[in-house]
């Protein structure tokens, strides 16, 4: 079965985003495929290359990066949400004359069309947060 995920929860607001990452890992482990993970609203903060969490907490970025690198899963941050939360890739940092990108390279910044296409190509959309 092909899944797409929509994550709307910040990595700093409870366990919802980590649950989404664990769910994605479980899907892949059971032989399912994931078309795309789309991060909307505060969920775009899951792609932050600059966020630091206490050492006694789970790593928030690593599960997503591993999912993308080992399984070819696309991680897409909604561009409107990303800009509102200070999440800039190299291109957007140049466009808005900011000193550096804040998005981890495993993530891409794109529009809602990516979510629409992910839903159209998947058997199931599972939403986390909201």
C-alpha positions as CSV (number, residue, x, y, z in Angstrom):
1,X,0.0,0.0,0.0
2,X,1.2,3.5,-0.7
3,X,0.9,6.1,2.0
4,X,1.3,9.9,2.2
5,X,1.7,11.6,5.5
6,X,0.7,15.1,6.6
7,X,2.4,16.4,9.7
8,X,1.1,19.6,11.2
9,X,2.6,19.4,14.6
10,X,5.8,21.1,15.8
11,X,8.6,18.9,17.1
12,X,8.6,20.9,20.3
13,X,4.9,20.6,21.0
14,X,4.4,17.1,22.5
15,X,4.9,13.7,20.8
16,X,2.7,14.0,17.7
17,X,5.6,14.6,15.3
18,X,7.7,11.8,16.8
19,X,4.6,9.5,16.5
20,X,4.4,10.4,12.8
21,X,8.1,9.5,12.3
22,X,7.7,6.2,14.1
23,X,4.6,5.4,12.1
24,X,6.5,6.1,8.9
25,X,9.3,3.8,10.0
26,X,6.8,1.1,10.9
27,X,5.1,1.4,7.5
28,X,8.4,0.9,5.7
29,X,9.4,-2.0,8.0
30,X,6.1,-3.7,7.0
31,X,6.8,-3.4,3.3
32,X,4.6,-0.4,2.5
33,X,5.8,2.6,0.6
34,X,5.5,6.3,1.4
35,X,5.1,8.7,-1.5
36,X,5.8,11.9,0.5
37,X,5.6,13.5,3.9
38,X,4.2,17.0,3.7
39,X,4.8,19.3,6.6
40,X,2.2,22.1,7.1
41,X,1.8,24.9,9.6
42,X,4.0,24.4,12.7
43,X,4.9,21.0,11.3
44,X,7.4,22.7,9.0
45,X,9.6,23.2,12.0
46,X,10.4,19.5,11.9
47,X,12.8,20.3,9.1
48,X,14.9,22.8,11.1
49,X,18.6,22.4,10.8
50,X,19.2,24.8,13.7
51,X,16.8,23.6,16.4
52,X,18.6,22.0,19.4
53,X,16.7,19.8,21.9
54,X,17.9,18.7,25.4
55,X,20.2,15.7,25.5
56,X,17.7,13.6,27.5
57,X,15.0,13.9,24.8
58,X,14.6,12.0,21.6
59,X,16.3,13.4,18.5
60,X,13.6,15.1,16.5
61,X,15.4,15.6,13.2
62,X,17.3,12.3,12.8
63,X,14.3,10.0,12.2
64,X,13.1,12.1,9.3
65,X,16.6,12.4,7.7
66,X,17.1,8.6,8.1
67,X,13.7,8.0,6.5
68,X,14.6,10.1,3.5
69,X,18.1,8.8,3.0
70,X,17.4,5.1,3.5
71,X,14.0,4.9,1.8
72,X,13.9,7.7,-0.7
73,X,10.9,9.4,1.0
74,X,10.4,13.0,0.0
75,X,10.1,15.4,2.9
76,X,8.4,18.6,1.8
77,X,7.9,21.8,3.8
78,X,5.0,24.0,2.8
79,X,6.6,27.2,1.5
80,X,4.0,29.5,3.1
81,X,4.3,27.8,6.5
82,X,8.0,27.6,6.2
83,X,8.5,31.3,5.6
84,X,6.2,32.2,8.5
85,X,8.3,30.1,10.8
86,X,11.7,31.3,9.5
87,X,12.4,28.1,7.7
88,X,14.5,29.0,4.6
89,X,16.3,26.8,2.2
90,X,19.3,28.2,0.3
91,X,17.1,29.7,-2.5
92,X,14.7,31.4,-0.1
93,X,17.5,32.7,2.1
94,X,19.1,34.4,-1.0
95,X,15.7,35.7,-2.2
96,X,15.0,37.4,1.2
97,X,18.6,38.4,1.7
98,X,19.1,36.3,4.9
99,X,22.5,35.2,6.0
100,X,21.9,31.4,6.0
101,X,19.4,28.6,5.3
102,X,17.7,27.1,8.3
103,X,16.2,24.0,6.5
104,X,18.0,20.7,6.7
105,X,19.1,19.6,3.2
106,X,17.0,16.4,3.5
107,X,13.9,18.6,3.2
108,X,12.6,20.6,0.2
109,X,10.5,23.7,0.3
110,X,7.6,23.7,-2.1
111,X,3.9,24.5,-2.5
112,X,0.6,22.9,-1.7
113,X,0.5,21.2,-5.1
114,X,3.0,18.7,-3.7
115,X,0.4,17.7,-1.1
116,X,-2.3,17.4,-3.7
117,X,-0.1,15.2,-5.9
118,X,0.9,13.1,-2.9
119,X,-2.8,12.5,-2.0
120,X,-3.6,11.6,-5.6
121,X,-0.8,9.1,-5.9
122,X,-1.4,7.4,-2.5
123,X,-3.9,4.8,-1.2
124,X,-4.1,6.5,2.2
125,X,-3.3,9.9,3.7
126,X,-2.6,9.9,7.4
127,X,-2.6,13.2,9.2
128,X,-0.7,14.0,12.5
129,X,-1.5,17.1,14.5
130,X,-3.8,19.9,13.6
